[in-house]
Amino acid sequence: MSLKHQFIMVDNHIESYNVEDVLEHFENNDYIINSKIDVDDDLLQALIFDENGNVLKDIQFNEWGVTIINRLEIEKWINIINKFASELGGESNNSINELEKLFVEAKISNRTIIHLGI
């Protein structure tokens, strides 16, 4: 069984980047969830970590906790996802395709993505 990361697109613009605040809002159902996907840890490792095991310097990411991905970060993620997809060549990967759709939709509709770590 592979560890999973969850990416959740919400209507809300999140003002607090405090993990406890974000989790409390989830528990209270304060966020309007548009869609969410689960991504295997192995795939995410390949996507956003360099050969030394460090998160790519262009993005902010908390592997074990909560990451708020705002409009500026969404654009960076889309670029990384597209680069990764092109490196796969003709190999189709449903998780990458779904992740790309989620981020593009969030960008177009000016929504926020919340990453919940493993």
HUZIRA-V690164 format. One record per pair of residues at least 6 apart in sequence whose ideal C-beta (glycine too) atoms are under 6 Angstrom apart, sorted by sequence separation. I is the first residue (numbers start at 0). GAP is how many residues later the second one is. D is the distance in whole Angstrom. If there is no record, write none. Layout:
# HUZIRA-V690164
[[I & GAP & D] [I & GAP & D]]
This chain:
# HUZIRA-V690164
[[24 & 6 & 6] [54 & 6 & 5] [60 & 6 & 5] [47 & 7 & 6] [105 & 7 & 5] [47 & 8 & 5] [84 & 11 & 5] [58 & 17 & 5] [57 & 18 & 5] [80 & 18 & 6] [11 & 19 & 5] [80 & 19 & 5] [9 & 21 & 4] [10 & 21 & 4] [9 & 22 & 6] [9 & 23 & 6] [7 & 25 & 6] [8 & 25 & 5] [77 & 25 & 5] [8 & 26 & 5] [76 & 26 & 5] [7 & 28 & 4] [73 & 29 & 6] [5 & 30 & 6] [6 & 30 & 5] [5 & 32 & 6] [73 & 32 & 5] [73 & 33 & 5] [3 & 34 & 4] [4 & 34 & 5] [46 & 37 & 5] [1 & 38 & 5] [2 & 38 & 4] [4 & 39 & 5] [21 & 44 & 5] [68 & 44 & 4] [18 & 46 & 5] [18 & 47 & 5] [66 & 48 & 4] [16 & 51 & 5] [42 & 52 & 5] [64 & 52 & 5] [63 & 53 & 5] [13 & 54 & 5] [62 & 54 & 5] [61 & 55 & 6] [38 & 56 & 5] [36 & 61 & 5] [36 & 65 & 6] [40 & 77 & 6] [8 & 93 & 6] [6 & 95 & 6] [8 & 97 & 5] [13 & 98 & 5] [10 & 100 & 6] [8 & 102 & 5] [9 & 102 & 5] [8 & 104 & 5] [6 & 106 & 6] [7 & 106 & 5] [6 & 108 & 6] [5 & 110 & 4] [4 & 113 & 6] [2 & 115 & 4]]
